[in-house]
Amino acid sequence: MFNLVTRAQAVANQALTSSIIISAVIVLITLVQLYSDKVWDLNTTTISHVKPTASVKYSFNYGSINRKPKENSKVQFDLDADLTPLFNWNTKQVFVYLTAEYPGKSEGSSNKVTYWDKIITSKEDAKLHLSNQRSKYSVWDVEKSFRGREANLKLEWNIQPYIGPLIFGETNSTTSFNFAEIETKKKAEPKEPKEPKEPKEPKE
């Protein structure tokens, strides 16, 4: 026998089923549109004038443990990127981040660090023109040192839609650099001792 509770459950089930179907259709249309815009083959990015630096940190915030020195790396770079194809009617915001990937200690392994990131909330702000941009983060490796290794720098992105899962990708443009040597401060040269001044003769 039908009652009010049974009718409410039927309506709720139908509404839930309809919302799932509509969400799936929206996600499918979004993916089709992104594929048609070839967002996974973006070649509108240029990364240049990469200047890496390295220093030693003694803080836990920079990877140091028990005040033991830890090598940290930063970069300075130029970046030109047109990410407007990532925006459509279902895009809430885009998270972009500059990563460096390099060989790990064991054979066949690789490590990755993030130097810089940015949240883009509108299509009008999706064209990036950065000059002499300093890295946002001072990064360190799980190993002792970066030195002696080559890294590939690339721009990755993450679309956060209004409806649907997160969508990840990266631009086709990459550039390579070698990690810098540790910056050492030059020791000041010892000053020559001053010759003692002759005592002045008393005035008569």
C-alpha positions as CSV (number, residue, x, y, z in Angstrom):
1,M,0.0,0.0,0.0
2,F,1.4,3.4,-1.0
3,N,1.8,6.0,1.7
4,L,3.5,9.4,1.9
5,V,6.9,8.0,2.9
6,T,6.9,5.6,0.0
7,R,6.1,8.3,-2.4
8,A,8.8,10.6,-1.0
9,Q,11.4,7.8,-1.3
10,A,10.3,7.2,-5.0
11,V,10.7,10.9,-5.8
12,A,14.1,11.1,-4.0
13,N,15.4,8.0,-5.9
14,Q,14.2,9.4,-9.2
15,A,15.8,12.8,-8.4
16,L,19.1,11.2,-7.4
17,T,19.1,9.0,-10.5
18,S,18.4,12.1,-12.7
19,S,21.1,14.2,-11.1
20,I,23.7,11.4,-11.6
21,I,22.7,11.1,-15.3
22,I,22.8,14.8,-15.8
23,S,26.2,15.1,-14.1
24,A,27.6,12.3,-16.2
25,V,26.4,14.0,-19.4
26,I,28.0,17.3,-18.3
27,V,31.3,15.5,-17.6
28,L,31.2,13.8,-21.0
29,I,30.4,17.1,-22.8
30,T,33.2,18.8,-20.9
31,L,35.8,16.1,-21.8
32,V,34.7,16.1,-25.5
33,Q,35.1,19.9,-25.6
34,L,38.5,19.8,-24.0
35,Y,39.6,17.1,-26.5
36,S,38.3,19.1,-29.4
37,D,40.3,22.1,-28.1
38,K,43.4,19.9,-27.9
39,V,44.2,21.0,-24.4
40,W,46.5,17.9,-23.8
41,D,48.6,19.1,-26.8
42,L,49.0,22.8,-25.8
43,N,52.2,24.2,-27.4
44,T,51.5,27.8,-26.3
45,T,54.1,27.8,-23.5
46,T,57.7,29.0,-23.5
47,I,60.0,28.5,-20.5
48,S,63.3,30.3,-20.9
49,H,66.3,32.0,-19.2
50,V,66.3,29.5,-16.3
51,K,68.8,30.5,-13.6
52,P,69.1,27.9,-10.8
53,T,70.6,28.6,-7.4
54,A,71.4,26.4,-4.5
55,S,72.0,27.1,-0.8
56,V,72.3,25.2,2.5
57,K,69.5,25.5,5.1
58,Y,69.5,24.5,8.7
59,S,65.8,24.8,9.4
60,F,63.2,22.0,9.7
61,N,61.0,24.0,7.3
62,Y,63.6,23.5,4.6
63,G,64.2,19.8,5.1
64,S,66.8,19.9,7.8
65,I,66.6,17.3,10.5
66,N,68.4,17.8,13.9
67,R,70.0,21.0,12.5
68,K,71.9,19.0,9.9
69,P,72.6,21.0,6.7
70,K,70.2,20.4,3.9
71,E,70.7,21.5,0.3
72,N,67.9,23.7,-1.1
73,S,67.3,24.7,-4.7
74,K,65.6,27.7,-6.3
75,V,65.2,28.9,-9.9
76,Q,64.6,32.2,-11.7
77,F,62.8,32.0,-15.0
78,D,60.8,33.6,-17.8
79,L,57.4,32.2,-18.7
80,D,54.9,32.9,-21.5
81,A,51.8,30.8,-21.6
82,D,48.3,31.0,-23.1
83,L,46.0,28.7,-21.1
84,T,42.7,30.2,-22.3
85,P,41.7,26.8,-24.0
86,L,41.5,25.3,-20.5
87,F,38.5,27.5,-19.7
88,N,34.9,26.7,-20.8
89,W,31.5,26.9,-19.3
90,N,32.2,24.2,-16.7
91,T,35.6,25.5,-15.6
92,K,35.7,27.0,-12.1
93,Q,39.4,27.7,-11.9
94,V,42.7,26.3,-13.1
95,F,45.7,25.5,-10.9
96,V,49.0,25.7,-12.7
97,Y,52.4,24.7,-11.3
98,L,56.0,24.6,-12.6
99,T,57.7,21.3,-11.9
100,A,61.2,19.9,-12.3
101,E,61.7,16.2,-12.9
102,Y,65.1,14.6,-12.6
103,P,66.7,11.1,-12.2
104,G,66.5,9.5,-8.8
105,K,69.2,7.6,-6.9
106,S,68.1,4.2,-8.0
107,E,68.1,3.1,-11.6
108,G,65.0,4.0,-13.6
109,S,63.5,6.1,-10.8
110,S,62.7,9.8,-11.0
111,N,62.0,12.6,-8.6
112,K,59.8,15.7,-9.0
113,V,59.7,19.0,-7.2
114,T,57.4,22.1,-7.6
115,Y,59.0,25.5,-7.7
116,W,56.1,27.8,-8.5
117,D,52.3,27.7,-8.7
118,K,49.3,30.0,-9.4
119,I,45.5,29.8,-9.2
120,I,43.8,31.3,-12.3
121,T,40.1,32.1,-11.8
122,S,39.1,33.6,-15.1
123,K,39.9,33.3,-18.8
124,E,41.0,36.9,-18.9
125,D,43.9,36.0,-16.5
126,A,44.9,32.8,-18.4
127,K,47.6,34.5,-20.4
128,L,50.8,34.5,-18.4
129,H,53.8,36.8,-19.2
130,L,56.4,36.5,-16.4
131,S,59.9,37.9,-16.6
132,N,62.7,37.1,-14.1
133,Q,60.1,35.3,-12.0
134,R,61.6,33.9,-8.8
135,S,60.5,30.5,-7.6
136,K,57.8,30.5,-5.0
137,Y,59.3,27.6,-3.0
138,S,62.7,26.6,-1.8
139,V,62.8,22.9,-2.5
140,W,64.9,20.0,-1.3
141,D,65.4,16.4,-2.3
142,V,64.9,13.2,-0.3
143,E,68.5,12.6,-1.1
144,K,71.5,14.6,0.1
145,S,72.1,16.7,-3.0
146,F,70.7,17.7,-6.3
147,R,74.1,18.4,-7.8
148,G,75.4,16.5,-10.9
149,R,71.9,16.0,-12.3
150,E,69.9,17.4,-15.1
151,A,66.2,18.4,-14.6
152,N,63.4,19.0,-17.1
153,L,61.2,22.0,-16.3
154,K,57.6,22.0,-17.4
155,L,54.3,23.6,-16.7
156,E,51.5,21.4,-15.5
157,W,47.8,22.2,-15.0
158,N,44.8,21.0,-13.1
159,I,41.3,22.0,-14.1
160,Q,38.8,22.3,-11.3
161,P,35.3,22.1,-12.8
162,Y,32.0,23.1,-11.3
163,I,30.7,19.6,-11.9
164,G,32.9,16.5,-12.3
165,P,36.3,15.2,-11.3
166,L,39.6,17.1,-11.4
167,I,41.3,17.1,-14.8
168,F,45.1,17.0,-15.0
169,G,47.5,17.7,-17.9
170,E,50.7,19.5,-18.9
171,T,51.9,21.7,-21.7
172,N,54.2,20.3,-24.4
173,S,57.0,22.8,-23.8
174,T,59.9,21.8,-21.6
175,T,63.3,23.1,-20.9
176,S,66.3,21.5,-19.2
177,F,68.8,22.9,-16.7
178,N,71.5,21.6,-14.4
179,F,71.2,22.1,-10.7
180,A,73.5,24.8,-9.4
181,E,76.5,24.4,-7.1
182,I,76.2,25.6,-3.5
183,E,76.7,29.3,-3.1
184,T,79.7,29.9,-0.8
185,K,80.6,33.2,0.7
186,K,84.0,34.4,0.1
187,K,86.1,34.8,3.2
188,A,87.3,38.3,3.9
189,E,91.0,38.8,3.4
190,P,92.8,39.5,6.6
191,K,93.6,43.2,7.0
192,E,97.1,44.3,7.4
193,P,98.0,45.6,10.9
194,K,98.1,49.3,11.1
195,E,101.4,50.9,11.9
196,P,101.4,52.5,15.3
197,K,101.1,56.3,15.2
198,E,104.0,58.3,16.5
199,P,103.2,60.2,19.7
200,K,102.7,63.9,19.2
201,E,105.3,66.2,20.8
202,P,103.8,68.4,23.5
203,K,103.3,72.1,22.6
204,E,105.5,74.6,24.5
